[in-house]
Structure formats: C-alpha cells, structure tokens
Amino acid sequence: MPADGLITISSSHGPKDTMDRLTAQVKAKGATVFAHIDHAAGAEAAGLPLRPTDLLIFGNAKGGTPLMQAVQTIGIDLPLKVLVWQDAAGTTWLSYNDPAWLARRHGLPAGSDATVNALSGMLKAVTTAAAAP
C-alpha cells in the first residue's frame, strides 16, 4: 500500500547512477543541495544489512520561505527531499512528498498555490529526468 502523500516513480538506472543524475538535475534547476544521506552506509557501519537507500535534501529559500511565512510548521517538511532506493527485485525507485499533500497537511492558505505548484513541477521534472533512459 502506498504511503499517503508519497509519489514514487521507477528509474531506468541503478541507485548510484540515479542519485548522480538526480543531484545534477537539482543543481541545474538552481537548488542548493544541503545533504546526501546514505542510509545503507550507515546501516553497514552498524553491522546491519540494507539495500541501497539514499536521501537527497535540497531547496531554494525563494521557494520554501514563502510557505514558512504562511505556516511555519511546514518547515518540518522543508527543505525538499527525494529518496532513491532499491527494492528486493533490484528495481530502483525515487520517492518524494507531494507538495500539494504537504500544503494540506499544514493548512497552507490558497494564496500559496502558485508556490506549491512550482515545487510540484520542479520535483516532477528533476525526478523524471533522473529516472529517464
């Protein structure tokens, strides 16, 4: 069962190539990459198995700040995040929180629609490009 508010698409590439492509796409859109968290490496360091699971955290103050000015609690979900992960069958996936779902979660006012739509479009563009053959 898919998680509420989560968008997931399959990638035509392995996890490392998908993350590299995603990072390049995010930077090309002018966003700042704040962190890359390799959950599998952390698990390995703790002696635990985990298939490739990498989180990219990125954003742009011009996009996120107006939303936090409207409702500060959305700051718990910003900056944006995309998870690149591999399932048991070897398929690579990209997952991210739907900005429209985040807007509903935090009760953003209708005046935030343009910003939310812009974030949705950017996330769709960077993940689709990263996943494309």
Secondary structure, DSSP 8 states (H G I E B T S, - for coil): ---TTEEEEE-SS-HHHHHHHHHHHHHHTT-EEEEEEEHHHHHHHTT-----EEEEEEE-HHHHHHHHHH-GGGGGS-SEEEEEEE-TTS-EEEEEE-HHHHHHHHT--GGGHHHHHHHHHHHHHHHHHHH--
